[in-house]
Amino acid sequence: MIRFGQRGPCVNRRAFLRGAAGVAVGLPFLESLPERSAWAVGATPVFSLFICAIDGVVPEKFFPDSLGPLTVEGLAAAGKATSKLSAHAEELLFVRGINWPSTPIAEPHAEALCIAFTGVKPANTGVSARAGGPSADWAIAERVQPGTPPLTLYAGNLKNGYIAERLSFSAAGELTPAVDNPFTLYQKLVGIVAPDGTMTPDGEAARRLLFESRNSVHDLVREELQALMAEPRLGAEDKRRLQQHFDAIRDLEVGIDGMGTEAQQRCSWEGVELDKIEALETFKYDAHGMVEDLVRLHMSLVALAFACNFSRTATLQWGDGTDHTVYDVPSNERGWPFNFICHRAQSDGMVGNDELAALAHAEIDEVRMQTLAAGLDHFAARGLADNAFVLWTNGFADGPGHSYRNVPHILWGNAGGRLKQAEYVDAGNVNNSLLLNTLISAAIQDTGETVEDFGDGPGGQLDVVLA
């Protein structure tokens, strides 16, 4: 792991993170090492998660009735789906008045996903639609973690046979394959599986240690930790932080008691539902509500990945393009799949006005906001509110209309102080490219760059969301 070259010993940070037997130990950022993280010494990183859900919302029952400040008490009393987020009110920014830069053409489900984080019209239409440009996660990754792709995650039935992943694009038409099983991301975070999906050296030994004996990872990484501690160019502050981390990694796989240093609390397995994640080693998708568990588990692992500086940016698609999840809500007594409910008709193509389906859709919105709140709990617990943002949006503004206008957007976190919080604002009927310019610029602020021309639009920042 420690390499020697013409300029002396050099520690490969990403390789070192995986430990002697492939176990990631999530070291805190070590500023004085020559191969350091992709941000400048003394600058604060901003982490970004982009989430797009499927099949629209019930607009009149989703956001509060009035623009203005958000408070815990006020949001809870509003009686809307987003009331389920009330515990996070002080970190939230609700945004209305944002449109997709297109209209539905042949297959609005696929086309909307291609637009959500690219801000451009699709390169082609219909069920095989692909994006007309790169997505925001790639624009960020190329600047702050060059050579390392963003985390691309999926909650749904990836093998549904019709409009699956369609959210992250490295360039026009270049779809990024998504990971549907949280267990797969979990393996990467503990170093058993390399980013390309292959088993790391001694990965099987690490698997046995983590899943059978449950012994401390100290046995796997102690020698390399000691070697790094002896590195002559390691500063006193780095040694102190490294010693703190050395003390923190005991029983990494089951978490620590949360009573240690701030770094220990942020970068540990504390709060992660390991039993549920490990149960997904043999993964079989269940259409009866499993999607919500997958979203929550994915978000918990992304929060950990950010806290440990494993990645700076990620996307999560919440549901299949035409989602057939069966939600167990009171008004879905007929057991309709979500896409039928969205269409207000027992069909994936026809549109009706079934009143019971409309009630079920509003109840499903509440379930999904409960799940989002649970996911945000993990980000809050790791202290990420001041140096991250989570963006939630939807493919449509509503269900049966499949409208691309006034698509709901929810932001959590202030992105290093760049974004407003505790407010509900109106963007003024603008294309989403303005919002994406603003969010990309916030996510790469440690590079000193600002993005003004991402996607299709007039250019510039969306001032109404800026602090």
PLY file of the C-alpha trace (Angstrom):
ply
format ascii 1.0
element vertex 467
property float x
property float y
property float z
element edge 466
property int vertex1
property int vertex2
end_header
0.00 0.00 0.00
2.89 2.39 0.65
4.68 3.10 -2.64
8.14 4.53 -3.11
9.13 6.64 -6.06
11.59 9.31 -7.07
10.04 11.80 -4.68
10.02 9.53 -1.65
7.30 7.49 0.01
3.76 8.19 -1.16
0.59 6.80 0.37
-2.25 5.98 -2.00
-5.18 7.13 0.10
-7.93 5.23 -1.73
-5.93 1.99 -1.62
-5.04 2.55 2.01
-8.69 3.05 2.93
-9.31 -0.56 1.97
-6.84 -1.89 4.51
-4.52 -4.88 4.40
-7.29 -7.38 3.61
-9.61 -5.12 1.70
-11.52 -3.69 4.66
-12.30 0.02 4.27
-11.58 1.90 7.47
-12.92 5.30 6.39
-9.93 7.34 7.48
-10.49 11.01 8.12
-8.97 13.36 5.58
-5.19 13.55 6.09
-4.21 16.96 4.80
-0.42 16.65 4.82
-0.18 13.55 2.63
0.75 14.22 -1.01
-2.11 12.09 -2.44
-4.94 13.73 -0.59
-8.63 14.08 -1.25
-9.85 16.15 -4.16
-10.22 19.42 -2.30
-7.69 21.99 -1.19
-6.16 22.09 2.26
-8.32 24.21 4.56
-11.37 24.15 2.25
-14.63 22.52 3.25
-16.08 19.81 1.01
-19.74 19.83 0.02
-21.47 16.50 -0.58
-24.50 16.11 -2.82
-27.25 13.52 -3.20
-29.77 13.87 -6.04
-32.99 11.86 -5.64
-35.75 11.53 -8.23
-38.97 9.71 -7.39
-41.54 8.42 -9.84
-45.18 9.00 -10.84
-45.81 12.48 -9.48
-47.54 13.75 -6.34
-50.97 15.09 -5.42
-50.07 18.82 -5.61
-52.85 20.22 -3.45
-51.94 17.83 -0.63
-48.16 17.99 -0.88
-46.65 21.39 0.04
-47.98 23.89 2.59
-50.67 26.24 1.27
-48.55 29.39 1.66
-45.01 30.46 0.84
-42.78 31.69 3.63
-40.89 30.43 6.67
-40.92 26.77 7.66
-41.01 25.82 11.32
-41.25 22.46 13.01
-44.62 23.31 14.52
-46.02 25.05 11.45
-45.05 22.31 9.02
-46.38 19.59 11.31
-49.71 21.42 11.57
-50.04 22.02 7.82
-51.63 18.62 7.28
-49.75 17.97 4.03
-47.57 15.08 2.86
-44.46 17.16 3.56
-45.63 17.52 7.17
-43.89 14.16 7.63
-40.62 16.12 7.23
-41.42 18.55 10.03
-38.60 17.37 12.30
-36.18 18.64 9.62
-37.97 21.95 8.99
-35.00 24.10 9.98
-32.82 22.44 7.33
-35.43 22.32 4.55
-36.06 24.48 1.50
-39.23 23.82 -0.52
-39.19 25.14 -4.08
-42.09 25.53 -6.50
-42.13 27.08 -9.96
-39.53 24.84 -11.62
-40.21 23.26 -15.01
-38.56 20.65 -17.21
-37.16 22.13 -20.47
-39.44 20.00 -22.62
-42.95 18.60 -22.85
-43.91 14.92 -22.76
-43.57 13.45 -26.24
-43.78 9.66 -26.56
-43.01 8.17 -23.12
-43.12 10.81 -20.37
-41.89 8.42 -17.67
-38.56 7.77 -19.41
-38.16 11.27 -20.80
-38.72 12.98 -17.43
-35.98 10.93 -15.78
-33.59 11.93 -18.56
-34.31 15.61 -17.86
-34.43 15.71 -14.05
-30.70 16.19 -13.42
-29.43 17.12 -16.87
-31.62 20.17 -17.49
-31.77 19.41 -21.22
-34.26 17.84 -23.59
-33.74 14.10 -24.14
-31.51 13.06 -27.01
-34.28 10.74 -28.17
-37.81 9.98 -27.04
-39.99 7.02 -26.16
-39.25 4.03 -24.00
-35.60 4.04 -25.10
-35.07 7.73 -24.29
-31.60 8.80 -23.23
-30.39 12.13 -21.88
-29.23 14.93 -24.14
-26.27 15.78 -21.89
-24.42 14.85 -18.69
-26.23 14.86 -15.34
-25.33 17.10 -12.43
-23.68 14.30 -10.44
-21.17 13.75 -13.24
-20.54 17.49 -13.61
-19.66 17.52 -9.91
-17.64 14.30 -9.87
-15.44 15.36 -12.77
-14.40 18.44 -10.83
-14.00 17.16 -7.28
-13.19 13.45 -7.70
-11.77 13.06 -11.22
-11.40 9.46 -12.28
-13.97 8.26 -9.76
-17.60 8.02 -10.90
-20.48 9.18 -8.70
-22.46 6.67 -6.68
-25.44 5.67 -8.82
-28.20 3.92 -6.89
-31.63 2.49 -7.64
-34.58 1.51 -5.48
-36.98 -0.66 -7.42
-37.15 -3.63 -9.77
-34.12 -3.15 -11.98
-35.16 -6.20 -14.02
-38.71 -5.04 -14.63
-38.20 -5.12 -18.39
-39.51 -1.61 -19.04
-37.89 1.75 -18.23
-35.56 0.93 -15.36
-32.54 3.12 -14.55
-32.56 6.42 -16.42
-31.10 9.08 -14.13
-27.30 9.39 -14.19
-25.48 10.17 -17.46
-21.77 10.77 -17.98
-22.52 12.40 -21.36
-25.35 12.62 -23.85
-26.74 9.12 -24.30
-24.21 7.56 -21.89
-26.25 5.97 -19.11
-24.50 5.07 -15.85
-25.49 1.59 -14.60
-27.16 1.80 -11.21
-26.74 -0.37 -8.11
-30.08 -1.67 -6.90
-28.97 -3.65 -3.84
-27.75 -1.75 -0.74
-25.69 -4.82 0.12
-23.53 -4.12 -2.94
-22.72 -0.60 -1.77
-22.15 -1.93 1.73
-19.53 -4.35 0.38
-17.74 -1.49 -1.33
-17.73 0.55 1.85
-16.10 -2.28 3.79
-13.70 -2.94 0.92
-14.73 -6.48 0.04
-15.67 -5.52 -3.51
-13.67 -3.10 -5.64
-15.42 -0.25 -7.51
-15.42 -2.35 -10.69
-17.32 -5.13 -8.91
-14.41 -7.56 -8.57
-13.37 -9.13 -5.28
-10.51 -7.30 -3.59
-7.38 -9.17 -2.47
-8.22 -11.39 0.49
-11.83 -10.29 0.14
-13.14 -13.67 1.14
-11.13 -13.52 4.35
-12.57 -10.11 5.05
-16.07 -11.42 4.37
-15.60 -14.23 6.85
-14.26 -11.82 9.45
-17.16 -9.41 9.03
-20.04 -11.83 8.63
-19.00 -14.83 10.70
-16.52 -14.12 13.47
-17.44 -10.43 13.92
-13.88 -9.78 15.16
-12.26 -6.37 15.17
-10.85 -5.02 11.91
-7.73 -4.02 13.84
-6.22 -7.40 12.96
-6.46 -6.56 9.28
-5.22 -2.98 9.29
-3.02 -2.56 12.37
0.31 -2.90 10.53
-0.59 -0.36 7.87
-1.98 2.07 10.39
1.28 1.84 12.32
3.28 2.29 9.11
1.30 5.40 8.25
1.76 6.76 11.77
5.51 6.43 11.22
5.37 8.41 7.97
7.84 11.31 8.54
5.76 13.81 6.55
2.66 13.19 8.62
1.90 16.32 10.64
1.14 16.36 14.35
-2.54 17.13 13.73
-2.81 14.27 11.26
-1.19 11.89 13.74
-3.66 12.98 16.37
-6.61 12.41 14.07
-5.20 9.11 12.86
-4.82 7.93 16.45
-8.41 8.91 17.09
-9.48 6.88 14.10
-7.32 3.93 15.18
-9.16 3.99 18.49
-12.53 4.25 16.72
-12.39 1.31 14.31
-12.82 -1.46 16.89
-15.93 -3.35 16.03
-16.36 -1.21 12.93
-18.83 -3.65 11.43
-21.32 -3.30 14.27
-20.73 0.35 15.16
-19.30 2.22 18.08
-21.10 3.69 21.05
-21.17 7.19 19.58
-19.45 8.75 22.59
-16.09 9.42 20.93
-14.80 12.32 18.88
-16.79 14.11 16.20
-14.87 12.24 13.50
-15.70 8.92 15.15
-19.36 9.79 15.35
-19.55 10.80 11.72
-17.54 7.94 10.19
-18.75 4.80 11.93
-21.40 2.15 11.40
-23.49 3.66 14.19
-27.16 3.75 13.17
-26.81 1.66 10.00
-29.26 -1.25 9.88
-26.59 -3.86 9.27
-28.83 -6.85 9.87
-31.27 -5.68 7.18
-28.45 -4.89 4.76
-26.74 -8.25 5.29
-30.06 -10.00 4.75
-29.96 -8.60 1.20
-26.89 -10.66 0.32
-29.39 -12.93 -1.45
-31.41 -10.16 -3.08
-34.85 -10.73 -4.54
-37.03 -7.72 -5.21
-40.49 -7.71 -3.64
-42.99 -5.31 -5.23
-45.04 -5.08 -2.03
-43.45 -2.00 -0.47
-39.80 -3.12 -0.52
-38.84 0.03 -2.41
-39.19 2.13 0.74
-36.77 -0.07 2.68
-34.29 0.13 -0.19
-34.48 3.93 -0.26
-33.89 4.20 3.47
-30.96 1.75 3.43
-29.37 3.39 0.39
-29.62 6.80 2.05
-28.06 5.52 5.27
-25.08 4.17 3.32
-24.69 7.35 1.23
-24.62 9.38 4.44
-21.87 7.10 5.74
-19.98 7.28 2.43
-20.07 11.08 2.58
-19.07 11.22 6.25
-16.08 8.97 5.51
-15.20 10.83 2.28
-15.72 7.73 0.16
-17.52 9.80 -2.48
-18.63 13.41 -2.94
-21.82 12.91 -4.99
-24.55 10.37 -5.69
-27.91 9.83 -7.39
-30.83 7.68 -6.29
-33.77 6.73 -8.50
-36.81 6.02 -6.35
-39.02 3.56 -8.23
-39.23 2.11 -11.73
-40.11 4.26 -14.72
-43.64 2.87 -14.67
-43.65 1.79 -11.06
-45.59 -1.33 -10.09
-44.95 -1.15 -6.37
-48.04 -2.16 -4.43
-48.37 0.18 -1.46
-50.27 -1.01 1.58
-52.18 2.20 2.29
-55.82 2.39 3.42
-57.26 3.57 0.11
-55.43 0.95 -1.96
-57.76 -1.82 -0.85
-57.83 -3.11 -4.44
-54.07 -3.67 -4.44
-53.41 -1.52 -7.51
-49.75 -0.98 -8.50
-48.55 2.58 -8.11
-48.56 3.37 -11.82
-52.28 2.50 -12.05
-52.85 4.82 -9.09
-50.83 7.53 -10.81
-52.96 7.15 -13.96
-56.18 7.05 -11.89
-57.14 4.03 -13.97
-56.40 0.31 -14.00
-53.94 0.78 -16.83
-50.35 1.79 -17.60
-51.49 3.80 -20.60
-55.01 5.12 -20.12
-55.78 8.08 -17.84
-58.93 8.17 -15.71
-60.37 9.98 -12.73
-60.74 7.22 -10.14
-61.33 8.98 -6.82
-60.11 6.12 -4.66
-56.84 6.06 -6.60
-56.42 9.79 -5.94
-56.84 9.19 -2.21
-54.34 6.33 -2.34
-51.83 8.54 -4.17
-51.99 11.18 -1.42
-51.45 8.46 1.19
-48.47 7.12 -0.78
-47.00 10.63 -0.86
-47.10 10.59 2.94
-45.39 7.19 3.07
-42.63 8.41 0.77
-42.12 11.57 2.81
-41.84 9.41 5.94
-39.13 7.42 4.17
-37.35 10.58 3.07
-37.44 11.86 6.66
-35.92 8.59 7.89
-33.16 8.88 5.30
-32.46 12.49 6.25
-32.17 11.39 9.87
-28.94 9.60 8.88
-27.51 12.73 7.24
-28.41 14.82 10.27
-26.94 12.28 12.69
-23.60 12.48 10.85
-23.53 16.26 11.08
-23.79 16.81 7.32
-26.35 19.63 7.30
-23.70 22.35 6.98
-21.59 20.74 4.26
-24.05 18.79 2.12
-27.35 18.99 0.34
-29.95 16.40 -0.55
-32.24 17.23 -3.45
-35.54 15.37 -3.81
-37.71 15.82 -6.87
-40.14 13.82 -8.97
-40.48 12.91 -12.61
-43.83 14.72 -12.79
-45.64 17.51 -11.03
-48.76 15.38 -10.66
-50.06 11.89 -11.36
-52.58 11.60 -14.20
-51.48 14.78 -15.99
-47.81 13.78 -16.13
-47.07 17.49 -16.13
-43.54 18.79 -16.58
-44.44 22.19 -15.12
-44.15 23.21 -11.47
-42.35 20.00 -10.56
-41.88 19.80 -6.76
-38.36 20.19 -5.36
-37.19 19.71 -1.78
-33.70 20.60 -0.55
-32.14 19.61 2.76
-28.87 21.09 4.04
-27.24 24.46 3.39
-24.41 23.24 1.11
-21.60 25.03 2.93
-23.77 28.03 3.68
-24.88 28.60 0.07
-28.57 27.66 0.32
-31.50 29.11 2.18
-33.13 26.99 4.84
-36.45 26.87 6.66
-38.35 28.48 3.76
-40.86 27.69 1.04
-40.06 29.76 -2.07
-41.29 30.27 -5.64
-38.63 30.01 -8.36
-40.85 31.91 -10.81
-41.64 29.38 -13.54
-38.04 28.70 -14.66
-36.27 25.74 -16.23
-34.48 23.42 -13.82
-31.11 24.28 -15.39
-30.95 27.39 -13.19
-31.35 25.30 -10.05
-28.79 22.78 -11.30
-26.29 25.59 -12.01
-26.73 26.73 -8.43
-26.40 23.29 -6.88
-23.38 22.26 -8.95
-21.67 25.53 -8.04
-22.38 24.90 -4.36
-21.05 21.34 -4.57
-17.76 22.42 -6.19
-17.21 25.64 -4.24
-13.95 24.32 -2.79
-12.50 24.33 -6.33
-13.22 28.05 -6.74
-15.36 27.37 -9.83
-18.89 28.52 -10.58
-21.14 26.92 -13.21
-23.44 29.26 -15.12
-24.42 27.35 -18.26
-25.33 23.79 -17.33
-28.28 22.41 -19.28
-30.72 24.33 -21.47
-31.62 27.73 -20.15
-30.70 31.40 -19.89
-27.69 30.74 -17.66
-26.89 32.03 -14.22
-27.87 31.11 -10.68
-31.30 30.71 -9.11
-31.13 33.59 -6.64
-34.31 32.67 -4.78
-32.64 29.58 -3.26
-29.36 31.28 -2.34
-28.70 32.27 1.27
0 1
1 2
2 3
3 4
4 5
5 6
6 7
7 8
8 9
9 10
10 11
11 12
12 13
13 14
14 15
15 16
16 17
17 18
18 19
19 20
20 21
21 22
22 23
23 24
24 25
25 26
26 27
27 28
28 29
29 30
30 31
31 32
32 33
33 34
34 35
35 36
36 37
37 38
38 39
39 40
40 41
41 42
42 43
43 44
44 45
45 46
46 47
47 48
48 49
49 50
50 51
51 52
52 53
53 54
54 55
55 56
56 57
57 58
58 59
59 60
60 61
61 62
62 63
63 64
64 65
65 66
66 67
67 68
68 69
69 70
70 71
71 72
72 73
73 74
74 75
75 76
76 77
77 78
78 79
79 80
80 81
81 82
82 83
83 84
84 85
85 86
86 87
87 88
88 89
89 90
90 91
91 92
92 93
93 94
94 95
95 96
96 97
97 98
98 99
99 100
100 101
101 102
102 103
103 104
104 105
105 106
106 107
107 108
108 109
109 110
110 111
111 112
112 113
113 114
114 115
115 116
116 117
117 118
118 119
119 120
120 121
121 122
122 123
123 124
124 125
125 126
126 127
127 128
128 129
129 130
130 131
131 132
132 133
133 134
134 135
135 136
136 137
137 138
138 139
139 140
140 141
141 142
142 143
143 144
144 145
145 146
146 147
147 148
148 149
149 150
150 151
151 152
152 153
153 154
154 155
155 156
156 157
157 158
158 159
159 160
160 161
161 162
162 163
163 164
164 165
165 166
166 167
167 168
168 169
169 170
170 171
171 172
172 173
173 174
174 175
175 176
176 177
177 178
178 179
179 180
180 181
181 182
182 183
183 184
184 185
185 186
186 187
187 188
188 189
189 190
190 191
191 192
192 193
193 194
194 195
195 196
196 197
197 198
198 199
199 200
200 201
201 202
202 203
203 204
204 205
205 206
206 207
207 208
208 209
209 210
210 211
211 212
212 213
213 214
214 215
215 216
216 217
217 218
218 219
219 220
220 221
221 222
222 223
223 224
224 225
225 226
226 227
227 228
228 229
229 230
230 231
231 232
232 233
233 234
234 235
235 236
236 237
237 238
238 239
239 240
240 241
241 242
242 243
243 244
244 245
245 246
246 247
247 248
248 249
249 250
250 251
251 252
252 253
253 254
254 255
255 256
256 257
257 258
258 259
259 260
260 261
261 262
262 263
263 264
264 265
265 266
266 267
267 268
268 269
269 270
270 271
271 272
272 273
273 274
274 275
275 276
276 277
277 278
278 279
279 280
280 281
281 282
282 283
283 284
284 285
285 286
286 287
287 288
288 289
289 290
290 291
291 292
292 293
293 294
294 295
295 296
296 297
297 298
298 299
299 300
300 301
301 302
302 303
303 304
304 305
305 306
306 307
307 308
308 309
309 310
310 311
311 312
312 313
313 314
314 315
315 316
316 317
317 318
318 319
319 320
320 321
321 322
322 323
323 324
324 325
325 326
326 327
327 328
328 329
329 330
330 331
331 332
332 333
333 334
334 335
335 336
336 337
337 338
338 339
339 340
340 341
341 342
342 343
343 344
344 345
345 346
346 347
347 348
348 349
349 350
350 351
351 352
352 353
353 354
354 355
355 356
356 357
357 358
358 359
359 360
360 361
361 362
362 363
363 364
364 365
365 366
366 367
367 368
368 369
369 370
370 371
371 372
372 373
373 374
374 375
375 376
376 377
377 378
378 379
379 380
380 381
381 382
382 383
383 384
384 385
385 386
386 387
387 388
388 389
389 390
390 391
391 392
392 393
393 394
394 395
395 396
396 397
397 398
398 399
399 400
400 401
401 402
402 403
403 404
404 405
405 406
406 407
407 408
408 409
409 410
410 411
411 412
412 413
413 414
414 415
415 416
416 417
417 418
418 419
419 420
420 421
421 422
422 423
423 424
424 425
425 426
426 427
427 428
428 429
429 430
430 431
431 432
432 433
433 434
434 435
435 436
436 437
437 438
438 439
439 440
440 441
441 442
442 443
443 444
444 445
445 446
446 447
447 448
448 449
449 450
450 451
451 452
452 453
453 454
454 455
455 456
456 457
457 458
458 459
459 460
460 461
461 462
462 463
463 464
464 465
465 466
